[in-house]
């Protein structure tokens, strides 16, 4: 049995959740799952349809994007995931999709405004859209630079990846993450729904106002604050 068997099984199951939630078509997207103690992560193989995936196909790489184990080529986004894991030690899983509404906002190079309490249940800020990559970055180590885009956006906006677990990459698509693979995939589904709701809001009222601060704080803190009371243990 492989040293990374459980990691591969978790990564495979997480990837299979993407089509179940309608977040991917064909071979779009990927999920990775990290083991920070070992300094490695498991990720979907490149170009393999979700219907054909099984745990043995998952590829193990380190946080420099170097191959460790697996018979197939890892996802083309591997170096993006690797850079984020290297810098964000609390992130246990990353999901990348090209879900329709979130990707449309990324292509429009626009943050997703916080219009309602559904959004505030998950984060207190607009969903950030990182600026498109410049030509030097594109011609360089493109996938690693995509990770750098994300890191630079969070640094520029003084955002905490433990509090804002999602981003749009300008002209590209969304990335989400979490402590677990279930949370990373959950955030991908939530982001797509927030993107759809925001789009519909602007269709109904192009001048719709942002959610007032008191409601933002109330809805976020009742789920995430020190005195949270949403849900059960």
C-alpha positions as a Markdown table, in Angstrom:
| # | Residue | x | y | z |
|---|---|---|---|---|
| 1 | Unk | 0.0 | 0.0 | 0.0 |
| 2 | Unk | 1.2 | 3.5 | -0.9 |
| 3 | Unk | 2.3 | 5.8 | 1.9 |
| 4 | Unk | -0.2 | 8.3 | 0.5 |
| 5 | Unk | -3.2 | 6.0 | 0.0 |
| 6 | Unk | -5.6 | 7.9 | 2.2 |
| 7 | Unk | -4.5 | 11.2 | 0.7 |
| 8 | Unk | -5.2 | 9.8 | -2.8 |
| 9 | Unk | -8.6 | 8.5 | -1.7 |
| 10 | Unk | -9.6 | 11.8 | -0.3 |
| 11 | Unk | -8.4 | 13.7 | -3.3 |
| 12 | Unk | -10.3 | 11.4 | -5.7 |
| 13 | Unk | -13.5 | 11.7 | -3.7 |
| 14 | Unk | -13.2 | 15.5 | -3.6 |
| 15 | Unk | -12.7 | 15.7 | -7.4 |
| 16 | Unk | -15.8 | 13.5 | -7.9 |
| 17 | Unk | -17.8 | 16.1 | -6.0 |
| 18 | Unk | -17.2 | 18.8 | -8.6 |
| 19 | Unk | -19.4 | 17.3 | -11.3 |
| 20 | Unk | -22.0 | 16.2 | -8.7 |
| 21 | Unk | -22.4 | 19.9 | -7.8 |
| 22 | Unk | -22.5 | 21.0 | -11.5 |
| 23 | Unk | -19.2 | 22.9 | -11.1 |
| 24 | Unk | -17.3 | 21.4 | -14.0 |
| 25 | Unk | -17.6 | 20.1 | -17.6 |
| 26 | Unk | -15.5 | 17.3 | -19.2 |
| 27 | Unk | -12.0 | 17.6 | -17.7 |
| 28 | Unk | -12.3 | 21.2 | -16.4 |
| 29 | Unk | -11.0 | 21.9 | -12.9 |
| 30 | Unk | -9.3 | 20.0 | -10.1 |
| 31 | Unk | -9.1 | 19.5 | -6.4 |
| 32 | Unk | -5.9 | 18.9 | -4.4 |
| 33 | Unk | -5.5 | 17.7 | -0.8 |
| 34 | Unk | -2.4 | 18.5 | 1.2 |
| 35 | Unk | -0.5 | 16.8 | 4.0 |
| 36 | Unk | 1.6 | 19.6 | 5.5 |
| 37 | Unk | 3.4 | 17.3 | 7.8 |
| 38 | Unk | 4.8 | 15.3 | 4.9 |
| 39 | Unk | 5.1 | 18.4 | 2.6 |
| 40 | Unk | 3.1 | 16.9 | -0.2 |
| 41 | Unk | -0.4 | 17.0 | -1.8 |
| 42 | Unk | -2.5 | 14.7 | -4.0 |
| 43 | Unk | -4.0 | 16.2 | -7.2 |
| 44 | Unk | -6.1 | 15.1 | -10.1 |
| 45 | Unk | -4.2 | 13.9 | -13.2 |
| 46 | Unk | -4.3 | 16.1 | -16.2 |
| 47 | Unk | -7.0 | 15.7 | -18.8 |
| 48 | Unk | -8.6 | 12.6 | -17.3 |
| 49 | Unk | -12.5 | 12.7 | -17.4 |
| 50 | Unk | -14.1 | 12.6 | -14.0 |
| 51 | Unk | -16.1 | 9.5 | -14.9 |
| 52 | Unk | -12.8 | 7.6 | -15.2 |
| 53 | Unk | -11.1 | 8.7 | -12.0 |
| 54 | Unk | -10.1 | 6.4 | -9.2 |
| 55 | Unk | -7.7 | 6.9 | -6.3 |
| 56 | Unk | -4.8 | 5.1 | -8.0 |
| 57 | Unk | -4.7 | 7.8 | -10.6 |
| 58 | Unk | -4.1 | 10.7 | -8.2 |
| 59 | Unk | -0.6 | 12.2 | -8.4 |
| 60 | Unk | 1.5 | 13.1 | -5.4 |
| 61 | Unk | 3.7 | 16.2 | -5.7 |
| 62 | Unk | 5.6 | 18.3 | -3.2 |
| 63 | Unk | 5.2 | 22.0 | -2.4 |
| 64 | Unk | 7.7 | 22.9 | -5.1 |
| 65 | Unk | 5.5 | 21.1 | -7.6 |
| 66 | Unk | 7.9 | 18.2 | -8.0 |
| 67 | Unk | 6.6 | 14.8 | -8.8 |
| 68 | Unk | 6.7 | 12.3 | -5.9 |
| 69 | Unk | 4.4 | 9.4 | -6.9 |
| 70 | Unk | 2.0 | 8.5 | -9.6 |
| 71 | Unk | 1.9 | 7.0 | -13.1 |
| 72 | Unk | 0.1 | 10.0 | -14.8 |
| 73 | Unk | 1.0 | 13.6 | -15.4 |
| 74 | Unk | -0.5 | 15.9 | -12.7 |
| 75 | Unk | -3.0 | 18.7 | -13.4 |
| 76 | Unk | -1.6 | 21.6 | -15.4 |
| 77 | Unk | -2.6 | 23.8 | -12.4 |
| 78 | Unk | -0.3 | 21.8 | -10.0 |
| 79 | Unk | 2.3 | 24.6 | -9.6 |
| 80 | Unk | -0.5 | 27.1 | -8.6 |
| 81 | Unk | -1.7 | 24.7 | -5.9 |
| 82 | Unk | 1.9 | 24.1 | -4.7 |
| 83 | Unk | 2.7 | 27.8 | -4.3 |
| 84 | Unk | -0.4 | 28.4 | -2.2 |
| 85 | Unk | 0.3 | 25.4 | 0.0 |
| 86 | Unk | 3.9 | 26.6 | 0.5 |
| 87 | Unk | 2.7 | 30.0 | 1.7 |
| 88 | Unk | -0.6 | 29.2 | 3.4 |
| 89 | Unk | 0.1 | 26.5 | 6.0 |
| 90 | Unk | -3.5 | 26.4 | 7.3 |
| 91 | Unk | -5.0 | 25.5 | 3.9 |
| 92 | Unk | -5.6 | 21.7 | 3.6 |
| 93 | Unk | -7.3 | 21.6 | 0.2 |
| 94 | Unk | -7.7 | 23.7 | -2.9 |
| 95 | Unk | -10.4 | 23.5 | -5.5 |
| 96 | Unk | -10.3 | 25.1 | -9.0 |
| 97 | Unk | -13.3 | 25.2 | -11.3 |
| 98 | Unk | -14.5 | 27.0 | -14.4 |
| 99 | Unk | -18.1 | 27.2 | -13.0 |
| 100 | Unk | -20.2 | 29.4 | -15.2 |
| 101 | Unk | -21.2 | 32.4 | -13.2 |
| 102 | Unk | -18.0 | 32.7 | -11.1 |
| 103 | Unk | -15.9 | 32.5 | -14.3 |
| 104 | Unk | -18.1 | 35.1 | -16.0 |
| 105 | Unk | -17.2 | 37.5 | -13.2 |
| 106 | Unk | -13.6 | 36.6 | -13.5 |
| 107 | Unk | -13.7 | 37.3 | -17.3 |
| 108 | Unk | -15.4 | 40.6 | -16.6 |
| 109 | Unk | -12.5 | 41.4 | -14.2 |
| 110 | Unk | -14.9 | 42.3 | -11.4 |
| 111 | Unk | -15.2 | 41.6 | -7.7 |
| 112 | Unk | -18.5 | 40.0 | -6.7 |
| 113 | Unk | -20.2 | 42.7 | -4.5 |
| 114 | Unk | -21.7 | 41.7 | -1.2 |
| 115 | Unk | -25.4 | 42.4 | -1.8 |
| 116 | Unk | -27.1 | 40.1 | 0.7 |
| 117 | Unk | -27.0 | 38.0 | 3.8 |
| 118 | Unk | -26.2 | 34.8 | 1.9 |
| 119 | Unk | -22.9 | 36.3 | 0.9 |
| 120 | Unk | -22.3 | 37.7 | 4.5 |
| 121 | Unk | -22.8 | 34.2 | 5.9 |
| 122 | Unk | -19.5 | 33.2 | 4.3 |
| 123 | Unk | -17.4 | 36.4 | 4.1 |
| 124 | Unk | -17.6 | 40.1 | 5.1 |
| 125 | Unk | -16.1 | 41.4 | 1.9 |
| 126 | Unk | -16.7 | 41.4 | -1.9 |
| 127 | Unk | -15.2 | 38.3 | -3.5 |
| 128 | Unk | -11.9 | 39.6 | -4.8 |
| 129 | Unk | -10.9 | 39.4 | -8.5 |
| 130 | Unk | -7.1 | 39.4 | -8.9 |
| 131 | Unk | -5.9 | 41.6 | -11.8 |
| 132 | Unk | -5.1 | 39.8 | -15.1 |
| 133 | Unk | -1.5 | 38.6 | -15.4 |
| 134 | Unk | 1.0 | 40.8 | -17.2 |
| 135 | Unk | 2.9 | 39.6 | -20.3 |
| 136 | Unk | 6.1 | 38.8 | -18.4 |
| 137 | Unk | 4.3 | 36.6 | -16.0 |
| 138 | Unk | 2.4 | 34.9 | -18.9 |
| 139 | Unk | 5.7 | 34.1 | -20.7 |
| 140 | Unk | 7.3 | 32.9 | -17.5 |
| 141 | Unk | 6.3 | 30.1 | -15.2 |
| 142 | Unk | 2.6 | 30.6 | -16.0 |
| 143 | Unk | 1.0 | 28.2 | -13.5 |
| 144 | Unk | 3.2 | 29.3 | -10.6 |
| 145 | Unk | 2.6 | 33.0 | -11.5 |
| 146 | Unk | -1.2 | 32.3 | -11.2 |
| 147 | Unk | -0.5 | 31.3 | -7.6 |
| 148 | Unk | 1.5 | 34.5 | -7.2 |
| 149 | Unk | -1.4 | 36.5 | -8.6 |
| 150 | Unk | -3.5 | 35.2 | -5.8 |
| 151 | Unk | -0.9 | 35.8 | -3.1 |
| 152 | Unk | -0.3 | 39.4 | -4.4 |
| 153 | Unk | -4.0 | 40.2 | -4.4 |
| 154 | Unk | -4.5 | 39.0 | -0.8 |
| 155 | Unk | -1.4 | 41.0 | 0.3 |
| 156 | Unk | -2.5 | 44.1 | -1.6 |
| 157 | Unk | -6.0 | 44.0 | -0.1 |
| 158 | Unk | -4.8 | 42.9 | 3.4 |
| 159 | Unk | -7.0 | 39.8 | 3.3 |
| 160 | Unk | -6.7 | 36.7 | 5.4 |
| 161 | Unk | -7.0 | 33.4 | 3.6 |
| 162 | Unk | -8.5 | 31.9 | 6.7 |
| 163 | Unk | -11.4 | 34.4 | 6.5 |
| 164 | Unk | -11.7 | 34.8 | 2.7 |
| 165 | Unk | -11.5 | 31.3 | 1.2 |
| 166 | Unk | -12.2 | 32.2 | -2.4 |
| 167 | Unk | -11.0 | 34.3 | -5.2 |
| 168 | Unk | -11.5 | 35.0 | -8.9 |
| 169 | Unk | -8.4 | 35.2 | -11.1 |
| 170 | Unk | -8.9 | 37.9 | -13.7 |
| 171 | Unk | -9.7 | 36.5 | -17.2 |
| 172 | Unk | -9.3 | 33.0 | -15.8 |
| 173 | Unk | -11.6 | 31.4 | -13.2 |
| 174 | Unk | -12.2 | 30.8 | -9.5 |
| 175 | Unk | -10.1 | 29.1 | -6.8 |
| 176 | Unk | -11.4 | 28.2 | -3.4 |
| 177 | Unk | -9.8 | 26.5 | -0.4 |
| 178 | Unk | -10.3 | 25.3 | 3.1 |
| 179 | Unk | -8.9 | 23.2 | 6.0 |
| 180 | Unk | -10.5 | 20.1 | 4.5 |
| 181 | Unk | -11.4 | 18.9 | 1.0 |
| 182 | Unk | -15.1 | 19.0 | 1.9 |
| 183 | Unk | -14.7 | 22.7 | 2.8 |
| 184 | Unk | -12.8 | 23.6 | -0.4 |
| 185 | Unk | -15.5 | 22.0 | -2.5 |
| 186 | Unk | -18.3 | 23.5 | -0.4 |
| 187 | Unk | -16.7 | 26.9 | -1.0 |
| 188 | Unk | -16.6 | 26.3 | -4.7 |
| 189 | Unk | -20.3 | 25.6 | -4.8 |
| 190 | Unk | -21.0 | 28.6 | -2.5 |
| 191 | Unk | -19.0 | 30.9 | -4.7 |
| 192 | Unk | -20.8 | 29.8 | -7.8 |
| 193 | Unk | -24.2 | 30.5 | -6.1 |
| 194 | Unk | -23.0 | 33.9 | -4.8 |
| 195 | Unk | -21.8 | 34.8 | -8.3 |
| 196 | Unk | -25.2 | 33.8 | -9.8 |
| 197 | Unk | -27.2 | 35.7 | -7.2 |
| 198 | Unk | -25.1 | 38.8 | -7.7 |
| 199 | Unk | -25.5 | 38.6 | -11.5 |
| 200 | Unk | -29.3 | 38.3 | -11.1 |
| 201 | Unk | -29.4 | 41.1 | -8.6 |
| 202 | Unk | -27.8 | 43.5 | -11.0 |
| 203 | Unk | -30.2 | 42.4 | -13.8 |
| 204 | Unk | -33.2 | 43.3 | -11.6 |
| 205 | Unk | -31.6 | 46.5 | -10.2 |
| 206 | Unk | -28.4 | 47.7 | -11.8 |
| 207 | Unk | -27.9 | 50.2 | -8.9 |
| 208 | Unk | -28.6 | 47.7 | -6.1 |
| 209 | Unk | -26.7 | 48.9 | -3.0 |
| 210 | Unk | -24.2 | 46.8 | -1.0 |
| 211 | Unk | -25.5 | 45.1 | 2.1 |
| 212 | Unk | -25.3 | 47.4 | 5.1 |
| 213 | Unk | -22.4 | 46.9 | 7.5 |
| 214 | Unk | -24.6 | 46.0 | 10.5 |
| 215 | Unk | -26.2 | 43.1 | 8.6 |
| 216 | Unk | -22.8 | 42.0 | 7.3 |
| 217 | Unk | -21.4 | 41.7 | 10.8 |
| 218 | Unk | -24.5 | 40.1 | 12.2 |
| 219 | Unk | -24.7 | 37.3 | 9.6 |
| 220 | Unk | -21.0 | 36.6 | 9.6 |
| 221 | Unk | -20.5 | 36.6 | 13.3 |
| 222 | Unk | -23.6 | 34.4 | 14.1 |
| 223 | Unk | -21.8 | 31.6 | 12.0 |
| 224 | Unk | -18.1 | 32.4 | 12.6 |
| 225 | Unk | -17.7 | 34.8 | 15.5 |
| 226 | Unk | -16.7 | 34.0 | 19.1 |
| 227 | Unk | -20.3 | 33.8 | 20.1 |
| 228 | Unk | -21.6 | 32.0 | 17.0 |
| 229 | Unk | -24.9 | 30.2 | 17.5 |
| 230 | Unk | -25.7 | 28.8 | 14.0 |
| 231 | Unk | -25.9 | 25.0 | 13.7 |
| 232 | Unk | -25.2 | 22.3 | 16.3 |
| 233 | Unk | -22.0 | 20.7 | 17.6 |
